[in-house]
Amino acid sequence: MAQLDAVKVVSKLLKEVRNVTPSQKLKDSLMAPHVFQLIDKYKVTDAQLCKKKNEMLFIADTYRCYLESSRRYKDILEKYHTKGERTVKQTADMVGFKLPHDPK
């Protein structure tokens, strides 16, 4: 069961690394080789370093969460903040409302 969780965590982490890479290819990423090196280093067990069970998985999942949150923040910032002044119609469309004179 823990091995399956490790695969999921690493898979999601590499997906987020791919998202922050400009070309969206892992081979072009500077982080991917480091992630693969850490996977090889801790693939036997993370208990050999006298750390809590699954601590390396927790650290990897925390880093994945940070990358995903940073990406989402950037998307939200671009969508809602960087447009400048908006008309009432644009604002209503953005939040899903219709103006009184719009056809329903």
N, C-alpha and C positions, 0 to 999 in steps of 0.2 A: 504494500500500500504506500509506504513512504517513497519507494522508487518511482511510482507513478506520479506522486505529487511533485517529486523533483523534476520529472520530465515536463510536467505542465508549467512549473515555475520557470524553468530554463527556456521553454518554448515561448512563453509570454514575454519574458525578458528580452529575448532575441527579436521578437516582433517589435517591441518598443525601441530597441536599438536601431532596427531597420527604419522605423518611422522618423527618427531624428537624423538619419544619414541623408544628406542632400540627394544622392542618386538612388536611394531606397534599396541599395544592394549591400549585403553584409560584407562582401569582399572589399568594398570601398570604405568601410567603417574603421575608425581607429579603436573603437571600443570592443568590437567583436573578437579580435585576437586575445584581448585581455580576458574577456568572459570565457572563451574556450580554454585558456590557460588555467583559470580558476576552477573550471569544471573538471579538468584533468587532475588538478592538484587535490581536490576534495571528493573525487568520485568514490573512493573506497569508503571513507567514513569521515564525518566531521568530529567524531568523538576522539580521534587520535590526537587532537590538539587540546584535550581536556576541556572542551566547551560543552555547553548544553546540547542535548539531542536536537538535531534539525536546525541549529543556529545558522549554518550557512544557507539553508533554504530560506530562513527568515530574512537574512540580510539580502539575498537575491530578490526575494519578493518585495522587500521594502524599496530597493532600488528600482524595480519594475514599476511600482506604484508611483514613485517620484517622477519617473520618465513619462508615464501615462498622464499624471496630473499636470505636469508642465505642458504637455502637448495639448491637453484639453483647455488649459488656461489660455494658451496662445490662440486656439481656435475661437474661444469665446471673446477674447479681447479683439480679435480681428472682426468678428461678426457684429459686435455691439458697440465698440468704443471708437474705432478709428474712422468712422464715416463722417464725423462732424455733425453739423446741424441737419435735422431731418424734418420733413413736412409731417403734418398730422396724419395724412394718409399713409406715408411710409411707416410711421410708428405704429399705426393701427394694423397694417398688414404684417408687421414684424411680430406683433403679439397675438395675432389671429382674430382681431376684431374687425367689424365692418362699420364704416361711417354711416350716419343716418340717411344720407342721400344715395348710398350705394345700393344696388339691387341685391336682394337676399337670395 
